[in-house]
């Protein structure tokens, strides 16, 4: 039920950053209203597949942030102010729930594998956060979890009455220290199981 946070130096997923490009002669402008949105699919070895979706926010910081890609290079601005670094801290919020599509391993390979996430499975996963610059991964330190919840997608009583499996959704929120981190760095989220196998990876970047 709890997702533990680890910072280690051990080093593809789908990435979706919700931004809006606008073309103007020699430049492209990107806006980040609402923050940085991320989404990826994951799979537990010999177990279920799942969807991880969330976003990175920091008050109204991203609502007024724009990236300008010019022939001379990339700059970030909030209004008339040029910005180089993230604010002192970011809020990372994400959900995890069962999900199946073409990225999920075929069931024929292991027909008896569990089909749905359980509390025990989620309790066994570990969260790793890194700042990424080029190919370098730097563990994020002093991360604080501020919220955790498990929501029943199908009420337990109704599931039992109709012989349905328990289907749940997990919500997590973390405060991520980011003072002095350049906006050109990306925040990488990795989930690993008890055997240290990576079950999901996604990055939030500008």
C-alpha positions as CSV (number, residue, x, y, z in Angstrom):
1,X,0.0,0.0,0.0
2,X,2.9,2.3,0.5
3,X,5.4,3.2,-2.2
4,X,8.8,3.6,-0.7
5,X,11.2,6.3,-2.0
6,X,14.8,5.4,-2.7
7,X,17.8,7.4,-4.0
8,X,20.5,5.2,-5.5
9,X,23.1,5.7,-8.2
10,X,22.0,2.7,-10.3
11,X,20.7,3.8,-13.4
12,X,11.7,3.4,-22.7
13,X,8.7,4.7,-21.7
14,X,5.9,6.8,-23.1
15,X,6.2,10.5,-22.3
16,X,3.6,13.1,-22.6
17,X,4.3,16.7,-21.7
18,X,1.2,18.8,-22.0
19,X,2.4,21.9,-23.8
20,X,1.3,24.0,-26.7
21,X,3.7,25.0,-29.4
22,X,3.2,28.2,-31.5
23,X,5.3,29.0,-34.5
24,X,6.5,32.6,-35.2
25,X,8.9,33.1,-38.0
26,X,12.3,32.2,-36.6
27,X,11.1,30.7,-33.3
28,X,8.8,28.1,-31.6
29,X,7.1,29.0,-28.4
30,X,6.0,26.4,-25.9
31,X,3.6,27.0,-23.0
32,X,3.2,24.8,-19.9
33,X,-0.2,25.7,-18.5
34,X,-1.1,23.4,-15.6
35,X,2.4,22.0,-15.2
36,X,4.3,19.1,-16.7
37,X,2.1,16.1,-17.5
38,X,3.5,12.6,-17.7
39,X,2.0,9.2,-18.6
40,X,3.5,5.8,-19.1
41,X,2.5,2.1,-19.1
42,X,4.2,-0.4,-16.8
43,X,4.1,-4.1,-16.2
44,X,5.0,-6.2,-13.2
45,X,7.0,-9.4,-14.0
46,X,4.6,-12.3,-14.3
47,X,1.8,-10.0,-13.2
48,X,-0.5,-7.2,-14.3
49,X,0.0,-4.2,-16.5
50,X,-0.8,-0.7,-15.3
51,X,-1.0,2.9,-16.2
52,X,1.0,5.6,-14.3
53,X,-0.2,9.2,-15.0
54,X,0.5,12.4,-13.2
55,X,2.0,15.9,-13.3
56,X,4.6,18.2,-11.8
57,X,3.4,21.5,-10.5
58,X,4.7,24.5,-8.5
59,X,2.0,27.0,-7.7
60,X,1.5,29.1,-10.7
61,X,5.1,28.8,-11.9
62,X,4.4,26.7,-15.0
63,X,1.2,28.6,-15.9
64,X,3.3,31.7,-16.9
65,X,6.3,29.9,-18.2
66,X,7.2,29.8,-21.9
67,X,10.0,28.2,-23.8
68,X,11.3,30.0,-26.9
69,X,13.3,28.0,-29.3
70,X,15.2,30.2,-31.7
71,X,18.0,29.7,-34.1
72,X,20.3,31.3,-31.5
73,X,19.3,28.8,-28.8
74,X,16.5,28.1,-26.2
75,X,15.4,30.5,-23.5
76,X,12.7,30.3,-20.8
77,X,10.6,33.3,-19.8
78,X,7.8,34.2,-17.3
79,X,6.4,37.4,-18.7
80,X,9.5,39.6,-19.4
81,X,11.7,37.8,-16.9
82,X,14.2,35.3,-18.2
83,X,14.2,32.1,-16.0
84,X,17.0,29.6,-15.8
85,X,16.1,27.4,-12.8
86,X,13.1,25.6,-11.3
87,X,11.6,27.1,-8.1
88,X,12.8,25.8,-4.7
89,X,10.5,22.9,-4.7
90,X,8.1,21.0,-7.0
91,X,5.0,18.9,-6.3
92,X,4.9,15.5,-8.0
93,X,1.5,13.8,-8.0
94,X,0.6,10.6,-9.8
95,X,-2.0,7.8,-10.0
96,X,-1.5,4.1,-10.7
97,X,-4.2,1.8,-11.8
98,X,-4.8,-1.4,-13.9
99,X,-4.4,-0.8,-17.7
100,X,-4.1,-3.0,-20.7
101,X,-3.3,-2.1,-24.3
102,X,-0.9,-3.3,-27.0
103,X,2.2,-2.4,-24.8
104,X,1.2,-5.1,-22.4
105,X,2.9,-8.6,-22.7
106,X,0.6,-11.1,-24.4
107,X,-1.5,-13.1,-21.9
108,X,-0.8,-16.3,-23.9
109,X,2.8,-16.3,-22.5
110,X,1.6,-16.6,-18.9
111,X,-2.2,-17.2,-18.8
112,X,-2.2,-17.8,-15.0
113,X,-0.5,-14.5,-14.2
114,X,-2.4,-12.2,-11.9
115,X,-4.5,-9.8,-13.9
116,X,-5.0,-7.0,-11.4
117,X,-2.9,-4.9,-9.1
118,X,-3.2,-5.7,-5.4
119,X,-2.3,-3.9,-2.3
120,X,0.6,-6.3,-1.7
121,X,2.0,-5.8,-5.2
122,X,2.0,-2.0,-4.8
123,X,3.6,-2.3,-1.3
124,X,6.5,-4.2,-2.9
125,X,7.3,-1.4,-5.4
126,X,10.0,1.2,-4.8
127,X,10.1,4.7,-6.2
128,X,13.4,6.3,-7.5
129,X,13.6,9.9,-8.5
130,X,16.5,11.4,-10.5
131,X,17.5,14.6,-12.2
132,X,18.7,13.9,-15.7
133,X,21.2,16.0,-17.6
134,X,22.3,14.4,-20.9
135,X,22.9,10.8,-19.9
136,X,23.8,11.6,-16.3
137,X,21.3,10.6,-13.6
138,X,21.6,12.3,-10.2
139,X,19.5,11.0,-7.3
140,X,17.0,13.5,-5.9
141,X,17.5,13.9,-2.1
142,X,15.3,14.9,0.8
143,X,12.0,14.1,-1.1
144,X,8.9,14.2,1.2
145,X,5.8,12.2,0.6
146,X,2.8,14.4,1.6
147,X,-0.2,12.3,0.4
148,X,-1.2,8.7,-0.1
149,X,-4.6,7.2,-0.8
150,X,-6.1,4.0,-2.2
151,X,-9.5,4.3,-3.9
152,X,-11.8,1.5,-4.7
153,X,-12.8,1.7,-8.4
154,X,-15.4,-1.0,-7.7
155,X,-16.9,-0.9,-4.1
156,X,-15.7,-4.0,-2.2
157,X,-19.3,-5.1,-1.3
158,X,-20.4,-4.9,-4.9
159,X,-17.4,-6.8,-6.1
160,X,-17.9,-9.6,-3.6
161,X,-21.7,-9.7,-4.4
162,X,-21.0,-10.2,-8.2
163,X,-17.8,-12.3,-7.9
164,X,-15.6,-9.5,-9.3
165,X,-12.0,-8.9,-8.4
166,X,-10.9,-5.9,-6.3
167,X,-9.9,-3.0,-8.6
168,X,-8.1,-0.1,-7.0
169,X,-6.4,3.1,-7.8
170,X,-3.4,4.5,-5.9
171,X,-2.6,8.2,-5.5
172,X,0.8,9.6,-4.4
173,X,2.1,13.1,-3.8
174,X,5.7,14.1,-3.1
175,X,7.5,17.4,-2.5
176,X,10.7,17.4,-4.6
177,X,13.5,19.8,-3.7
178,X,14.5,21.6,-6.9
179,X,16.4,24.8,-5.9
180,X,19.2,25.6,-8.3
181,X,18.2,22.9,-10.8
182,X,18.3,24.2,-14.4
183,X,15.1,24.1,-16.4
184,X,17.0,22.1,-19.0
185,X,17.2,19.1,-16.6
186,X,14.4,16.5,-16.6
187,X,12.8,14.8,-13.6
188,X,12.9,11.0,-14.1
189,X,10.6,8.7,-12.2
190,X,11.4,5.0,-12.0
191,X,9.5,2.1,-10.3
192,X,11.3,-1.1,-9.4
193,X,10.1,-4.3,-7.9
194,X,11.6,-6.3,-5.0
195,X,14.1,-7.9,-7.4
196,X,15.2,-4.4,-8.5
197,X,13.7,-4.9,-11.9
198,X,12.4,-1.8,-13.5
199,X,8.6,-1.9,-14.0
200,X,8.0,1.6,-15.2
201,X,9.9,4.7,-16.2
202,X,8.9,8.2,-17.3
203,X,10.4,11.7,-17.4
204,X,8.9,15.2,-17.0
205,X,10.8,17.7,-19.0
206,X,10.4,21.1,-20.6
